Amino acid sequence: MGELTDLDINTEEIWDLIYKCLGELGPGHYAGSRPPQQAYEKKIQSQELFAFSWRSRELEENMYIKFTISEGCLYYVSFHVDKKINERGEKK
């Protein structure tokens, strides 16, 4: 919930926002490891985690999202402002 508070959004808005932000992503935004890390949370245990870092047009912020897809459902693990994006050499 802390991540949502930092973004000044409530839980009812999160899925619409994630959907919009996923549309901004491309292969060049991938910020995860190769091979991807595996989830340890019980419901998604052993699923591959995909991390992306990009400059969001929707939020006008450098953003980071980590998620997995399991049995046709998207589970977001982390979604927050990414203050380290410029350290990785990406443009504002």
C-alpha positions as CSV (number, residue, x, y, z in Angstrom):
1,M,0.0,0.0,0.0
2,G,2.9,2.4,0.6
3,E,3.7,2.4,-3.1
4,L,0.1,3.4,-3.9
5,T,0.2,6.2,-1.3
6,D,3.4,7.5,-2.9
7,L,1.7,7.6,-6.2
8,D,-1.3,9.4,-4.7
9,I,-3.7,6.8,-6.1
10,N,-6.2,4.5,-4.4
11,T,-6.8,0.8,-4.8
12,E,-9.8,1.3,-7.0
13,E,-7.6,3.2,-9.6
14,I,-4.6,0.9,-9.6
15,W,-5.7,-1.6,-12.3
16,D,-6.7,1.1,-14.8
17,L,-3.4,2.8,-14.2
18,I,-1.4,-0.4,-14.6
19,Y,-3.3,-1.2,-17.8
20,K,-2.4,2.2,-19.3
21,C,1.2,1.9,-18.2
22,L,1.6,-1.6,-19.6
23,G,0.7,0.0,-23.0
24,E,3.8,2.2,-22.7
25,L,6.2,-0.6,-22.3
26,G,8.5,-2.1,-25.0
27,P,11.3,-4.6,-25.0
28,G,13.9,-1.8,-24.5
29,H,12.4,-1.1,-21.1
30,Y,13.1,-4.5,-19.7
31,A,15.0,-4.1,-16.4
32,G,14.9,-7.6,-15.0
33,S,17.5,-10.3,-14.9
34,R,18.2,-12.9,-17.5
35,P,16.9,-15.5,-16.8
36,P,14.1,-13.8,-14.9
37,Q,13.8,-14.1,-11.1
38,Q,11.2,-16.4,-9.7
39,A,8.4,-15.4,-7.4
40,Y,8.4,-16.6,-3.8
41,E,4.8,-15.5,-2.9
42,K,2.7,-18.6,-2.3
43,K,0.0,-17.9,-5.0
44,I,2.6,-17.2,-7.7
45,Q,5.5,-19.3,-6.4
46,S,8.2,-20.2,-9.0
47,Q,6.6,-18.0,-11.7
48,E,9.0,-15.8,-13.7
49,L,9.0,-12.1,-12.6
50,F,9.3,-9.5,-15.3
51,A,10.6,-6.1,-14.4
52,F,10.4,-2.9,-16.5
53,S,11.7,0.6,-16.0
54,W,10.6,3.5,-18.2
55,R,9.5,7.2,-18.4
56,S,5.7,7.1,-18.1
57,R,3.7,9.5,-20.3
58,E,0.6,8.8,-18.2
59,L,2.3,9.6,-14.8
60,E,5.0,11.9,-16.0
61,E,7.4,10.0,-13.8
62,N,10.2,7.4,-14.1
63,M,8.4,4.2,-13.2
64,Y,9.2,0.6,-12.3
65,I,6.9,-2.3,-12.4
66,K,7.5,-6.0,-11.7
67,F,4.8,-8.6,-12.5
68,T,4.1,-12.2,-13.5
69,I,1.4,-13.8,-15.5
70,S,0.0,-17.1,-14.2
71,E,-3.0,-19.0,-15.5
72,G,-4.0,-16.1,-17.6
73,C,-3.9,-13.5,-14.8
74,L,-1.5,-10.7,-14.3
75,Y,-0.1,-10.3,-10.8
76,Y,1.8,-7.1,-10.0
77,V,4.5,-7.5,-7.4
78,S,5.8,-4.0,-7.4
79,F,4.7,-0.7,-9.0
80,H,6.4,2.6,-8.0
81,V,8.4,5.6,-9.0
82,D,11.9,4.6,-10.1
83,K,14.4,7.0,-8.9
84,K,17.3,5.0,-10.3
85,I,16.3,5.0,-14.0
86,N,18.8,7.6,-15.0
87,E,21.6,5.6,-13.3
88,R,20.9,2.9,-15.9
89,G,21.4,5.4,-18.7
90,E,17.8,5.8,-19.9
91,K,16.5,9.1,-21.0
92,K,14.0,11.2,-19.1
